[in-house]
Amino acid sequence: MVEAYSRLGAVLTRKNMGLEELHDRLRLLGVDVKPSALHRLARPDRPLGTLDLRLAGAICQACDIPLSRLIRFSTADAVKPYPPTKQKRLDQLMDRNNNGALTKEERLELSRLVGETQELAVENARRLVRARRRPAAGRK
């Protein structure tokens, strides 16, 4: 899955410009944009669901940058797999646990690995929910 991320925050930092100044420059260019839209674009950690290309173009003009400096693309898998070496060790410990042969240290290791798999499962569930909430290409 390819996701787009805004670099607006970094661009503004490099230009020693704040969101208010950008908003003023956009108004001078005849672009009416809500400050909240600029705040959303300034967040580098959230993938963009949609992007108004007229707004992106105006931002690029106001900041004197190409579009490639404003937006970056990242290929991300929908889910992260559990590392095979850890999965193998988890399987070994679970087998030993089923046979009643775990040492105290192995029991702690098993508990830690189970916790990791649970955290990964929750993280993957969140990724899938976010991916399903994004509008599909060509749909509104």
N, C-alpha and C positions, 0 to 999 in steps of 0.2 A: 504494500500500500504506500503510495506517495502522499506526503503531507506537506503543506506550505506553511511557513512560519514567517512572521514579520520581523524585520530587523530595524524597525523604526526607532526604537529606544537607543540602539547603538549608533544609528545615523545621527540622531539628535545630540547625543553625547559628543560625537566627533565634531559636530558643527557648533558646539557650545550653545545649543538652542533648546528652549523648553517647549512644552506642548502649547502653552499660551501664545508664544511667538509664532509657532507653526500655524496655529489657528488664525492668527492675525494675517499672516502671509497668504494663507489660502483664501481668506475673505477678500484681500486685495486682488487676487486672481479671479474673483467672482465665484468662488466655490463655497457654498453654504454647507457646512458639516457640523454636526453636533460634537462638542468636546468629548463626550463619552465614546464616540466612535474612534477618536484619536487615542484615547486612553486604552481601548481594547487593542488597537494596532500596536501600541507601545509595549505590549506584553509579549516577550519572546518565547515564553514557555507554553503557550497555547497554540495549537494548530489552527489555521484559519479555515473556517467552514466555507465562506464566500469572500469575495473581494470585489469591490466596486472599482473597475479599472479606470474610470474617470477620476475618482478620488486618488487612486494610486498614481496616476499620471500627474495630477496636480501636486501631490506630495513630492514626486520626483523633480518636478519643475521648481517648486519652492525651495527644495534642498539642493538642487543642481546635481542630481545623481541619476544613474540609469536604474531601471526597474530591477535589474539583477542585484543591485546593492540594497534594495528595499525588501525583497522577498527571497527566502532561501527554500529550497526543496529538500526534503529528507525522505528516504525510503525506510519505512518501518514495518516490521511484521506486526500483524494483528495481535499475536500472543508471543510471549517469550517462553521458550522451552526450558525445562529444568535441565541443568548440565548433566550429560550422560555419566560422568564419573561419580557425581553425587547420587544420581539415581541408582547406580550399581551398588554403591555403599549402603544406601537406604534399603535396597532389596536384601542385601546380606544381613544387615542388622535386624530387619523384620523377620527373616527366616530364623535367625538365632533367637529372637524374642519368642517366636512361635514354639520353638523347641525348649524354651525355658533356660537358655544357656547364656544370657547376656550378663556381662560384668557391670559393675556400677558405672564405670567410665563409658561403656558402650550404651548403657541406658540413657545417660546424659547426651551422648552424641546422637542417638536415635531421636530423642526429644527435640534437640536443636534442628535436625534435618527435617523432621515432621513440621516444625514451626516454619522453616523456610519454604516448604512446599505449600503450606497454607497461605503464607504471605504472597507467594507467587500466584497462587490461584485467585486471590482477591485482586491483585494487580492486573492480572489478565482479564478478569471479569470486568473491571473498570475500563480497560482498553477497548474491550468489545462493545461495551455500552456506549462509549464515546464515538466509536467508529459507526455504530448504528444510528446515532443521533445526527451525524453529519449528513447534509443533503447529498444525494447521489448526483453525479455529473449529469447536467442537462435537466435536472428536476428543480422545481422551485417549491 
